[in-house]
């Protein structure tokens, strides 16, 4: 289905075309852009509410600034759909987030208008400041540098570090704070309350407007009245808001709050700000999901709703004809509540992803024992470490790729002190349409090299529950990592009684002869299918689910290395330093020399697509595993009686 743009938007193939419009036409083009996003996402899917909330801001920015010479950096990228459509990618937009299609996030290799690649939050200010300092160094004083950051992303330490640095530089930097009180879930923390105080202070806003009216009248008498007015405004902010302005305390000129949906007023303000040197911050108040009533009402649901009927708002869901397995995240969410009901030491921690990780189930059932700490992965880990020092058992639930941001805290604050923190790494392996910024490629490799750390991955929902239970036991009171993928498991009937697993023990899924496949995690289900295919061909490969990447089941590995002629390892993680590398190290340390094929994520950036598309591309889908086993089998052997141990 082709989505037709409105008459003005149809003529905009670059910001130069946008600049040909009169200021009066900006309202109409904003309406057309918003409708184009609604039409496209309802049919093709993608993120939704965030981009609707910044339609007017996107139009105003490209109308006023000379992009890409002026460098515009978006934070996270969920809000950049309008930006992409206005910068020559309108006709490609249906391929958004599809295999070999347009990225769902700004990406430098995709367009010169994407000044910085983003996916994780809170990077925009630091990146834009680096660009501004570089422009000063090169004598490019005509360039503007704009960072658009959401109030949710402003909760991360990185944002404050960049603000602190920018305040002592004199570089030409404009930070636009998109204030909608939301990230994916509602924002939390003192900063949210602070911004709410500013935006709801009627007295401050009324006096501020009157002051700037006076300022405009005085400006013809020279700069001194303006300087006086600025001092008066600063004093007014401190008095009426009963506190100093946070941003001005960091040496930023603060402007706002302003209506982020008044495109003409935004364009006027941005034009004025172009001529004010140094670091400055424009505080825009917006509504996530603006212009689509259901998205405004339920902003979490409509962050990325999937396909939907744009008229009725019905979100299309497949109705299965038989019970379906749950998502791994939901198994985590329900299981941690079960564990916490039986053990009052268990706590839950997540950095701004309660619905994405399903910790919201515990937050609702036990609000005093589950914490959303904001987009602050480093703090989430150290906060968990603090809980653990007092005898509690925190489950720190972080997406695998987000855990990369807190690696020092895992090492320094948890592992070196051997504290009882359980890391549940969601979205491990290929994350699908979110692409390389969200793929959880590296956690097996970077966790297994840390002393005191247990590194595990369940092959199914029952194993996830067993590992979570095992991780809470007093005899396992140290750092414990459990990784699992995005999406559904394999067991519709998953609520099994939890059992203890001996640390460092694997499972024999199927004994065989000749060649064996060793797997870890959910990808082992693909290995099971591959071995079934080969048995139909007359081969008899063995299959072993190791469960632990560290410590390895050495007893099982000795037996495997003595019984089989060749091995295949498979993991939904990087082959460099990961599970397969751990098996090779074991073989080298014990003098085994067997032909071996390591399957997993190769040493390159893998773009977005469905998980199955990416497994196939990288050669470890069912067919790829079967091919590797077939090639290492050497020759067919007679089938033997099947022995399956589950």
C-alpha positions as CSV (number, residue, x, y, z in Angstrom):
1,X,0.0,0.0,0.0
2,X,1.3,3.4,-1.0
3,X,1.0,6.3,1.6
4,X,0.4,9.6,-0.2
5,X,1.8,12.7,1.3
6,X,-0.1,15.9,1.4
7,X,0.4,18.6,-1.3
8,X,3.0,20.6,0.5
9,X,4.9,17.6,1.9
10,X,4.9,16.0,-1.5
11,X,7.1,18.8,-2.8
12,X,9.6,18.7,0.1
13,X,12.6,16.5,-0.9
14,X,15.1,18.5,1.3
15,X,15.1,21.3,3.8
16,X,15.8,23.7,1.0
17,X,12.3,22.9,-0.3
18,X,10.9,23.5,3.1
19,X,12.5,26.9,3.3
20,X,10.6,28.0,0.2
21,X,7.4,28.0,2.2
22,X,6.0,31.1,3.9
23,X,5.7,31.1,7.7
24,X,1.9,30.8,7.4
25,X,2.3,27.5,5.5
26,X,4.3,25.8,8.4
27,X,1.1,24.9,10.2
28,X,-0.2,23.0,7.2
29,X,3.0,21.2,6.4
30,X,3.2,20.2,10.1
31,X,-0.3,18.7,9.8
32,X,0.6,16.9,6.6
33,X,3.8,15.5,8.2
34,X,1.9,14.3,11.3
35,X,-0.7,12.6,9.1
36,X,2.0,11.0,6.9
37,X,3.6,9.5,10.1
38,X,0.3,8.2,11.3
39,X,-0.5,6.6,7.9
40,X,2.9,5.1,7.5
41,X,3.3,3.6,11.0
42,X,-0.2,2.2,11.1
43,X,0.6,0.2,7.9
44,X,4.2,-0.6,8.2
45,X,4.9,-0.4,12.0
46,X,7.6,1.4,14.0
47,X,7.9,3.8,16.8
48,X,5.0,6.2,17.0
49,X,4.3,8.6,19.8
50,X,7.7,10.2,20.2
51,X,7.9,11.4,16.6
52,X,4.3,12.8,16.7
53,X,5.3,14.9,19.7
54,X,8.1,16.7,17.8
55,X,6.5,17.3,14.4
56,X,6.4,21.1,14.8
57,X,9.9,21.2,16.3
58,X,11.2,19.1,13.4
59,X,9.7,21.5,10.9
60,X,10.9,24.6,12.7
61,X,14.4,23.3,13.1
62,X,14.9,22.5,9.4
63,X,13.1,25.7,8.4
64,X,15.4,27.9,10.4
65,X,18.8,26.2,10.4
66,X,21.0,25.4,7.5
67,X,21.2,21.7,7.8
68,X,23.4,19.7,7.3
69,X,26.0,22.5,7.5
70,X,24.3,23.3,10.8
71,X,24.6,20.1,12.7
72,X,21.4,18.7,14.3
73,X,21.8,15.8,16.8
74,X,18.7,13.9,17.9
75,X,18.8,11.9,21.1
76,X,17.8,8.2,21.0
77,X,16.2,8.5,17.6
78,X,12.6,7.5,18.4
79,X,11.7,11.1,17.7
80,X,13.5,11.5,14.4
81,X,10.9,10.2,11.9
82,X,9.8,13.7,10.9
83,X,13.4,14.7,10.5
84,X,14.0,11.7,8.2
85,X,10.9,12.5,6.1
86,X,11.9,16.1,5.6
87,X,15.5,15.2,4.6
88,X,14.9,13.3,1.4
89,X,13.8,10.0,2.8
90,X,10.0,10.3,2.5
91,X,9.6,7.8,-0.4
92,X,11.9,5.3,1.4
93,X,10.0,5.6,4.7
94,X,7.9,2.4,4.1
95,X,11.2,0.4,4.4
96,X,11.8,1.8,7.9
97,X,13.1,-0.9,10.3
98,X,12.7,-3.6,7.6
99,X,15.4,-6.0,6.5
100,X,17.8,-4.1,4.2
101,X,15.6,-1.0,4.6
102,X,16.0,2.4,6.3
103,X,17.2,2.4,9.9
104,X,14.7,3.4,12.6
105,X,17.3,5.7,14.1
106,X,19.5,8.5,12.7
107,X,22.6,6.9,11.1
108,X,25.6,8.8,9.6
109,X,26.0,6.4,6.7
110,X,22.4,6.8,5.7
111,X,22.2,10.5,5.3
112,X,24.4,13.6,5.7
113,X,21.6,15.1,7.6
114,X,22.1,12.5,10.3
115,X,25.0,14.2,12.1
116,X,25.4,11.5,14.7
117,X,24.3,7.9,15.0
118,X,22.1,7.3,18.0
119,X,20.1,4.5,19.6
120,X,21.1,4.7,23.3
121,X,19.9,7.8,25.1
122,X,21.6,10.9,26.5
123,X,24.4,11.2,24.0
124,X,23.2,14.2,22.0
125,X,24.7,17.0,24.2
126,X,28.1,15.5,24.4
127,X,28.2,14.8,20.7
128,X,27.0,18.2,19.7
129,X,29.5,19.9,22.1
130,X,32.3,17.9,20.5
131,X,31.1,19.1,17.1
132,X,30.9,22.7,18.3
133,X,34.4,22.6,19.8
134,X,35.7,21.1,16.6
135,X,34.1,23.9,14.6
136,X,35.7,26.5,16.8
137,X,39.1,24.9,16.4
138,X,38.7,24.8,12.6
139,X,37.5,28.4,12.5
140,X,34.0,27.5,11.2
141,X,32.2,30.1,13.3
142,X,29.1,30.2,11.1
143,X,28.0,26.7,12.1
144,X,25.2,26.0,14.5
145,X,25.1,22.9,16.7
146,X,21.8,21.7,18.1
147,X,21.1,18.8,20.4
148,X,17.5,17.7,20.8
149,X,17.1,15.7,24.1
150,X,14.0,14.4,25.8
151,X,13.4,15.0,29.5
152,X,13.7,11.3,30.0
153,X,17.1,11.2,28.5
154,X,18.1,14.2,30.6
155,X,18.0,11.9,33.7
156,X,21.2,10.1,32.6
157,X,24.5,11.0,34.1
158,X,26.0,11.4,30.6
159,X,23.7,14.4,29.9
160,X,24.7,16.2,33.1
161,X,28.4,15.5,32.4
162,X,28.0,17.1,29.0
163,X,26.1,20.1,30.4
164,X,28.7,20.6,33.0
165,X,31.5,20.6,30.4
166,X,29.5,22.8,27.9
167,X,29.0,25.4,30.6
168,X,32.7,26.2,30.7
169,X,33.1,26.2,26.9
170,X,32.1,29.2,24.9
171,X,31.1,27.1,21.9
172,X,28.0,27.8,19.9
173,X,25.7,25.1,21.3
174,X,21.9,25.0,21.5
175,X,20.3,22.3,23.7
176,X,16.6,21.8,23.1
177,X,14.9,20.1,26.0
178,X,11.8,18.2,24.7
179,X,9.8,18.1,27.9
180,X,6.8,15.7,27.8
181,X,7.3,13.8,31.1
182,X,7.8,10.5,29.2
183,X,10.5,8.3,27.9
184,X,8.9,4.9,27.1
185,X,7.3,4.7,30.5
186,X,6.5,7.8,32.6
187,X,9.5,9.6,33.8
188,X,10.6,9.4,37.4
189,X,12.8,11.4,39.7
190,X,13.5,14.8,41.1
191,X,14.3,16.3,37.6
192,X,10.8,15.5,36.4
193,X,9.4,17.3,39.4
194,X,11.7,20.3,38.8
195,X,10.7,20.7,35.2
196,X,7.0,20.3,36.2
197,X,7.5,23.2,38.7
198,X,8.8,25.4,36.0
199,X,6.1,24.6,33.4
200,X,3.2,24.9,35.9
201,X,4.3,28.1,37.6
202,X,1.7,30.5,36.2
203,X,3.2,33.5,38.0
204,X,6.6,32.9,36.5
205,X,5.4,32.4,33.0
206,X,3.2,35.5,33.2
207,X,6.0,37.7,34.6
208,X,8.5,36.3,32.1
209,X,6.3,37.2,29.2
210,X,5.8,40.7,30.4
211,X,9.5,41.1,31.0
212,X,10.4,40.1,27.5
213,X,7.8,42.5,26.1
214,X,9.6,45.3,28.0
215,X,12.9,43.9,26.8
216,X,11.8,44.2,23.2
217,X,10.8,47.9,23.8
218,X,14.1,48.7,25.5
219,X,16.3,47.0,22.9
220,X,16.4,50.1,20.7
221,X,18.3,51.9,23.4
222,X,21.3,49.6,23.2
223,X,22.7,46.5,25.0
224,X,22.7,47.8,28.5
225,X,18.9,47.5,29.1
226,X,19.1,44.0,27.8
227,X,21.8,43.1,30.3
228,X,19.7,44.6,33.1
229,X,16.6,42.7,31.9
230,X,18.5,39.4,31.9
231,X,19.6,40.0,35.5
232,X,16.1,40.8,36.5
233,X,14.8,37.6,34.8
234,X,17.4,35.5,36.6
235,X,16.4,37.0,39.9
236,X,12.8,36.5,39.0
237,X,13.3,32.8,38.3
238,X,15.1,32.2,41.6
239,X,12.4,34.1,43.5
240,X,9.2,32.9,41.9
241,X,10.4,29.3,41.5
242,X,11.9,29.4,45.0
243,X,15.1,28.0,43.7
244,X,18.0,28.8,41.3
245,X,17.6,27.7,37.7
246,X,19.5,24.4,37.3
247,X,20.6,25.1,33.8
248,X,21.7,28.7,34.4
249,X,23.7,27.4,37.4
250,X,25.6,25.4,34.8
251,X,26.3,28.6,32.8
252,X,23.6,28.0,30.1
253,X,21.3,30.7,29.0
254,X,17.8,29.3,29.7
255,X,14.8,30.2,27.5
256,X,11.3,28.9,28.1
257,X,9.3,27.0,28.7
258,X,7.6,27.5,25.3
259,X,4.8,25.7,23.5
260,X,6.5,23.0,21.4
261,X,3.4,22.7,19.1
262,X,3.3,26.3,18.0
263,X,5.4,25.9,14.9
264,X,5.4,29.6,13.9
265,X,6.4,30.8,17.4
266,X,9.1,28.1,17.5
267,X,10.5,29.3,14.2
268,X,10.7,32.8,15.5
269,X,12.4,31.8,18.7
270,X,15.0,29.6,16.9
271,X,15.8,32.4,14.5
272,X,16.5,34.7,17.5
273,X,18.6,32.0,19.3
274,X,20.8,31.7,16.2
275,X,22.2,35.1,17.0
276,X,22.9,34.5,20.7
277,X,26.4,33.1,21.3
278,X,27.5,30.5,23.7
279,X,25.7,27.6,25.4
280,X,21.9,28.0,25.6
281,X,18.9,25.8,26.4
282,X,15.4,26.1,25.0
283,X,12.8,24.3,27.1
284,X,9.9,23.1,24.9
285,X,6.8,21.6,26.4
286,X,5.3,18.9,24.1
287,X,2.8,16.1,24.2
288,X,4.0,12.6,23.3
289,X,1.6,11.3,20.6
290,X,0.3,14.8,19.8
291,X,-2.4,14.8,17.2
292,X,-3.5,11.2,17.7
293,X,-5.9,11.1,20.6
294,X,-5.3,7.5,21.7
295,X,-1.5,8.0,21.6
296,X,-1.9,11.1,23.8
297,X,-4.0,9.2,26.3
298,X,-1.9,6.0,26.6
299,X,1.6,7.1,25.8
300,X,3.3,3.9,26.9
301,X,1.1,1.6,24.8
302,X,1.5,3.9,21.7
303,X,5.3,4.3,22.0
304,X,5.6,1.4,19.4
305,X,2.1,-0.2,19.0
306,X,2.8,-2.3,15.9
307,X,0.3,-2.2,13.1
308,X,-3.1,-0.6,13.8
309,X,-6.3,0.8,12.2
310,X,-5.7,4.5,12.2
311,X,-9.5,5.3,12.2
312,X,-10.6,3.0,15.0
313,X,-7.3,2.7,16.8
314,X,-7.5,-1.1,16.9
315,X,-4.1,-2.5,17.3
316,X,-3.9,-5.6,15.2
317,X,-3.1,-8.8,17.2
318,X,-2.9,-12.3,15.8
319,X,-5.5,-14.6,17.4
320,X,-3.8,-18.0,17.7
321,X,-5.8,-21.2,17.5
322,X,-3.8,-22.8,20.4
323,X,-2.0,-21.7,23.5
324,X,1.2,-19.7,22.7
325,X,4.4,-19.5,24.7
326,X,4.9,-16.2,26.7
327,X,7.6,-13.6,26.1
328,X,10.7,-14.3,28.1
329,X,10.4,-10.8,29.7
330,X,6.9,-11.8,31.1
331,X,8.3,-15.0,32.5
332,X,10.9,-12.9,34.3
333,X,8.2,-10.5,35.5
334,X,5.9,-13.1,37.0
335,X,8.7,-15.2,38.3
336,X,10.4,-12.5,40.3
337,X,7.1,-11.8,42.0
338,X,6.8,-15.5,42.9
339,X,10.4,-15.4,44.3
340,X,9.8,-12.2,46.2
341,X,6.7,-13.5,47.8
342,X,8.7,-16.4,49.2
343,X,11.9,-14.3,50.0
344,X,11.6,-10.9,51.5
345,X,15.2,-10.1,50.6
346,X,14.5,-9.9,46.8
347,X,14.3,-6.5,45.2
348,X,13.9,-5.4,41.6
349,X,15.8,-2.6,39.8
350,X,15.5,-1.3,36.2
351,X,16.8,1.8,34.4
352,X,13.6,3.3,32.9
353,X,12.3,0.0,31.3
354,X,9.6,-1.3,33.6
355,X,7.2,-2.3,30.9
356,X,10.0,-3.4,28.5
357,X,11.4,-5.7,31.1
358,X,8.1,-6.6,32.7
359,X,9.4,-5.4,36.1
360,X,6.2,-3.3,36.1
361,X,4.4,-6.5,37.3
362,X,6.5,-6.4,40.5
363,X,6.2,-2.6,40.8
364,X,2.4,-3.0,40.9
365,X,2.4,-5.9,43.3
366,X,5.3,-4.7,45.6
367,X,5.9,-1.0,44.9
368,X,8.2,-0.7,47.9
369,X,10.5,-3.4,46.5
370,X,10.8,-2.5,42.8
371,X,12.6,0.6,41.5
372,X,12.7,2.5,38.2
373,X,15.9,4.6,38.6
374,X,15.5,6.5,35.3
375,X,17.7,6.2,32.2
376,X,20.8,5.6,34.4
377,X,22.3,2.2,33.9
378,X,25.5,3.0,35.8
379,X,23.5,4.1,38.8
380,X,21.2,1.1,38.5
381,X,24.1,-1.3,39.0
382,X,25.8,0.6,41.8
383,X,22.4,1.1,43.5
384,X,21.9,-2.6,43.3
385,X,25.4,-3.1,44.8
386,X,24.4,-0.9,47.7
387,X,21.3,-2.9,48.3
388,X,23.4,-6.1,48.3
389,X,25.8,-4.8,50.9
390,X,22.8,-4.8,53.3
391,X,22.0,-8.4,52.7
392,X,19.3,-7.9,50.1
393,X,19.2,-9.8,46.8
394,X,18.6,-7.3,43.9
395,X,17.6,-8.4,40.5
396,X,19.1,-5.7,38.2
397,X,17.2,-6.0,34.9
398,X,18.9,-4.2,32.0
399,X,18.8,-4.8,28.3
400,X,22.0,-6.5,27.2
401,X,23.1,-3.6,25.0
402,X,22.4,-1.1,27.7
403,X,24.5,-3.1,30.2
404,X,27.5,-2.1,28.1
405,X,27.0,1.4,29.5
406,X,27.5,0.1,33.1
407,X,30.4,-2.2,32.6
408,X,32.8,-0.5,35.0
409,X,30.1,-0.6,37.7
410,X,29.7,-4.4,37.1
411,X,33.4,-4.9,37.6
412,X,34.3,-2.3,40.2
413,X,31.1,-2.1,42.4
414,X,29.8,-5.7,42.1
415,X,32.4,-8.2,41.1
416,X,35.4,-6.9,43.0
417,X,33.3,-6.9,46.1
418,X,31.7,-10.3,45.2
419,X,28.2,-8.9,46.0
420,X,25.0,-10.8,45.5
421,X,23.5,-9.0,42.5
422,X,21.6,-10.9,39.9
423,X,21.8,-9.4,36.4
424,X,18.9,-10.3,34.1
425,X,20.0,-9.3,30.6
426,X,16.9,-8.9,28.4
427,X,17.1,-8.5,24.6
428,X,20.3,-10.6,24.5
429,X,21.3,-11.6,21.0
430,X,19.7,-10.1,18.0
431,X,17.1,-7.5,19.0
432,X,15.4,-7.4,15.6
433,X,14.2,-4.2,13.9
434,X,15.9,-1.9,16.4
435,X,19.2,-2.9,14.8
436,X,22.8,-2.7,15.8
437,X,22.4,-0.1,18.6
438,X,20.2,-2.6,20.4
439,X,21.6,-6.0,19.5
440,X,22.9,-7.7,22.6
441,X,25.9,-9.2,21.0
442,X,28.6,-9.0,23.6
443,X,27.4,-9.9,27.1
444,X,28.6,-13.5,27.0
445,X,32.1,-12.3,26.1
446,X,32.3,-9.4,28.5
447,X,30.7,-11.1,31.4
448,X,32.7,-14.3,31.3
449,X,36.0,-12.5,31.7
450,X,35.0,-11.0,35.1
451,X,36.1,-12.7,38.3
452,X,33.4,-14.1,40.6
453,X,30.7,-13.8,37.8
454,X,28.4,-16.7,37.0
455,X,27.3,-16.5,33.3
456,X,24.2,-18.4,32.2
457,X,21.5,-18.5,29.6
458,X,18.3,-20.6,29.6
459,X,17.1,-22.6,26.6
460,X,13.4,-22.2,27.6
461,X,11.1,-20.7,30.1
462,X,11.4,-23.4,32.6
463,X,15.1,-23.1,32.6
464,X,14.8,-19.3,33.1
465,X,12.7,-19.8,36.2
466,X,15.1,-22.4,37.5
467,X,18.1,-20.1,37.0
468,X,16.4,-17.2,38.7
469,X,15.6,-19.4,41.7
470,X,19.1,-20.8,41.7
471,X,20.6,-17.3,41.7
472,X,18.7,-16.4,44.9
473,X,20.1,-19.2,47.0
474,X,22.5,-18.2,49.8
475,X,25.2,-20.6,48.6
476,X,25.3,-18.6,45.3
477,X,25.7,-15.3,47.0
478,X,27.8,-13.5,44.3
479,X,27.4,-11.9,40.9
480,X,25.1,-13.9,38.7
481,X,24.2,-13.1,35.0
482,X,21.2,-14.6,33.2
483,X,20.6,-13.6,29.6
484,X,17.6,-14.2,27.4
485,X,16.3,-12.9,24.1
486,X,13.6,-10.6,23.0
487,X,10.3,-12.3,22.1
488,X,8.6,-15.5,22.8
489,X,9.9,-18.7,24.3
490,X,8.8,-22.3,23.4
491,X,6.7,-23.5,26.3
492,X,3.0,-22.6,26.4
493,X,2.8,-24.6,29.7
494,X,5.7,-22.8,31.4
495,X,4.6,-22.4,35.0
496,X,6.6,-25.3,36.4
497,X,7.8,-25.7,40.0
498,X,11.2,-24.1,40.3
499,X,14.2,-26.3,40.9
500,X,17.8,-25.7,41.9
501,X,20.4,-26.1,39.2
502,X,23.9,-27.0,40.2
503,X,26.2,-24.1,39.0
504,X,28.2,-25.0,36.0
505,X,26.2,-28.1,34.9
506,X,24.7,-28.6,31.4
507,X,21.9,-30.8,30.0
508,X,22.1,-33.7,27.6
509,X,19.4,-32.9,25.1
510,X,20.2,-35.9,22.8
511,X,23.1,-38.3,22.7
512,X,24.6,-39.1,19.3
513,X,27.7,-40.1,17.6
514,X,30.2,-38.6,15.2
515,X,29.5,-34.9,15.6
516,X,27.8,-32.9,18.4
517,X,26.3,-29.5,18.7
518,X,26.9,-27.5,21.9
519,X,24.5,-24.6,22.4
520,X,23.8,-22.0,25.1
521,X,20.5,-20.2,25.5
522,X,17.3,-20.0,23.4
523,X,19.2,-20.6,20.1
524,X,19.5,-24.2,21.3
525,X,15.9,-24.7,20.1
526,X,17.2,-24.1,16.6
527,X,19.9,-26.7,17.2
528,X,17.3,-29.2,18.3
529,X,15.4,-28.7,15.0
530,X,18.7,-29.1,13.1
531,X,19.5,-32.4,14.7
532,X,16.0,-33.7,14.0
533,X,16.5,-32.8,10.3
534,X,19.8,-34.7,10.2
535,X,18.4,-37.8,11.9
536,X,15.9,-38.0,9.1
537,X,18.9,-38.0,6.7
538,X,20.5,-40.9,8.6
539,X,22.9,-38.9,10.7
540,X,23.0,-39.0,14.4
541,X,24.4,-35.8,15.9
542,X,24.4,-35.2,19.6
543,X,23.1,-32.1,21.2
544,X,24.2,-30.6,24.6
545,X,22.7,-27.5,26.3
546,X,25.6,-26.2,28.4
547,X,23.4,-23.6,30.2
548,X,26.6,-22.0,31.7
549,X,29.2,-20.1,29.8
550,X,31.1,-19.7,33.1
551,X,31.8,-22.0,34.9
552,X,31.7,-24.6,32.1
553,X,30.5,-28.1,32.8
554,X,34.0,-29.6,32.5
555,X,32.9,-33.2,33.3
556,X,30.4,-33.0,30.4
557,X,33.0,-31.5,28.1
558,X,35.6,-34.2,28.8
559,X,33.0,-36.8,28.0
560,X,32.0,-35.0,24.8
561,X,35.6,-34.5,23.6
562,X,36.3,-38.2,24.1
563,X,33.1,-39.4,22.4
564,X,32.8,-37.2,19.3
565,X,35.0,-36.6,16.2
566,X,33.9,-33.0,15.6
567,X,32.0,-30.2,17.4
568,X,29.8,-27.3,16.4
569,X,29.1,-24.5,18.9
570,X,26.2,-22.1,18.5
571,X,25.3,-18.9,20.4
572,X,23.3,-15.8,19.8
573,X,26.3,-13.7,20.6
574,X,29.6,-12.6,19.2
575,X,31.9,-15.5,18.2
576,X,35.0,-13.5,19.4
577,X,35.5,-14.3,23.0
578,X,32.1,-15.8,23.5
579,X,30.7,-19.3,24.3
580,X,32.5,-21.0,21.4
581,X,35.8,-19.4,22.4
582,X,35.3,-20.7,26.0
583,X,34.9,-24.3,24.6
584,X,38.1,-23.8,22.5
585,X,40.0,-22.6,25.6
586,X,38.8,-25.7,27.5
587,X,40.0,-27.9,24.6
588,X,43.4,-26.2,24.4
589,X,43.9,-26.3,28.2
590,X,43.2,-30.1,28.3
591,X,45.0,-31.1,25.1
592,X,42.0,-31.9,22.9
593,X,42.3,-31.4,19.2
594,X,39.0,-31.8,17.3
595,X,37.6,-30.1,14.2
596,X,35.2,-27.4,15.4
597,X,32.9,-24.9,13.9
598,X,31.8,-21.8,15.9
599,X,28.5,-20.3,14.9
600,X,27.3,-17.0,16.2
601,X,27.3,-13.3,15.5
602,X,30.3,-12.5,13.2
603,X,32.9,-9.7,13.8
604,X,31.0,-7.0,11.9
605,X,28.1,-4.7,12.4
606,X,24.9,-6.6,11.6
607,X,22.0,-4.4,10.6
608,X,18.3,-4.6,11.4
609,X,15.8,-7.2,10.4
610,X,13.7,-9.9,12.1
611,X,15.6,-12.3,14.3
612,X,15.1,-15.2,11.9
613,X,16.3,-13.0,9.0
614,X,19.5,-12.2,10.9
615,X,20.1,-15.8,12.1
616,X,19.9,-16.8,8.5
617,X,22.2,-14.0,7.3
618,X,24.8,-15.0,9.9
619,X,24.5,-18.8,9.3
620,X,23.1,-20.0,12.6
621,X,19.4,-20.5,11.8
622,X,18.2,-24.1,11.7
623,X,19.5,-24.6,8.1
624,X,22.9,-23.1,9.0
625,X,23.4,-25.3,12.0
626,X,22.3,-28.4,10.0
627,X,24.8,-27.4,7.2
628,X,27.7,-27.1,9.7
629,X,26.8,-30.4,11.3
630,X,26.5,-32.1,7.9
631,X,29.8,-30.8,6.7
632,X,31.6,-32.0,9.9
633,X,30.0,-35.4,9.9
634,X,32.3,-36.7,7.3
635,X,30.0,-39.5,6.2
636,X,26.5,-40.8,7.0
637,X,26.2,-43.3,9.8
638,X,23.3,-45.7,10.6
639,X,20.6,-44.3,12.8
640,X,20.5,-45.5,16.4
641,X,17.8,-45.7,18.9
642,X,16.9,-42.1,20.0
643,X,17.7,-41.1,23.5
644,X,16.4,-37.8,24.7
645,X,17.1,-36.4,28.2
646,X,15.2,-33.2,29.1
